[in-house]
Amino acid sequence: MPDDDVPPLDLAGVLERVRQRDQAAARELVDHLYPLVIRIVRSHLPRRVAEEDLAQEVFMKMFTRLDQYQGAVPFPHWVSRIAVTTCID
C-alpha cells in the first residue's frame, strides 16, 4: 500500500537530474524502479544466475542507454524491455 505522505516520483525531473550526473537522482530512480526490475528478473531468471547480479546489469544498461530514451513509451515500460532482453540474453 503506498504511503500517502510520500509524493509521487517526478520522473521527468529525476531523469533530467540523472542526465546531469546527479548521483542522488540516480539512486532515487533505481529505488523507484527496483520492484519492477526484480519482478521481471525473477520471472525470467536464467539458471545459475543470481537475481541481484542480473538486476544490477539491467540498471547499468538503463543508465548507459539513457540518452536513447525518447519518451515515446512510459519510462518503466522502456526499462521493462531492457530487463526482459537482458534476462533472455
HELIX and SHEET records of a PDB file:
HELIX    1   1 LEU A   11  ARG A   19  1                                   9    
HELIX    2   2 GLN A   23  SER A   43  1                                  21    
HELIX    3   3 GLU A   51  THR A   64  1                                  14    
HELIX    4   4 LEU A   66  GLN A   68  5                                   3    
HELIX    5   5 PHE A   75  ILE A   88  1                                  14    
END                                                                             
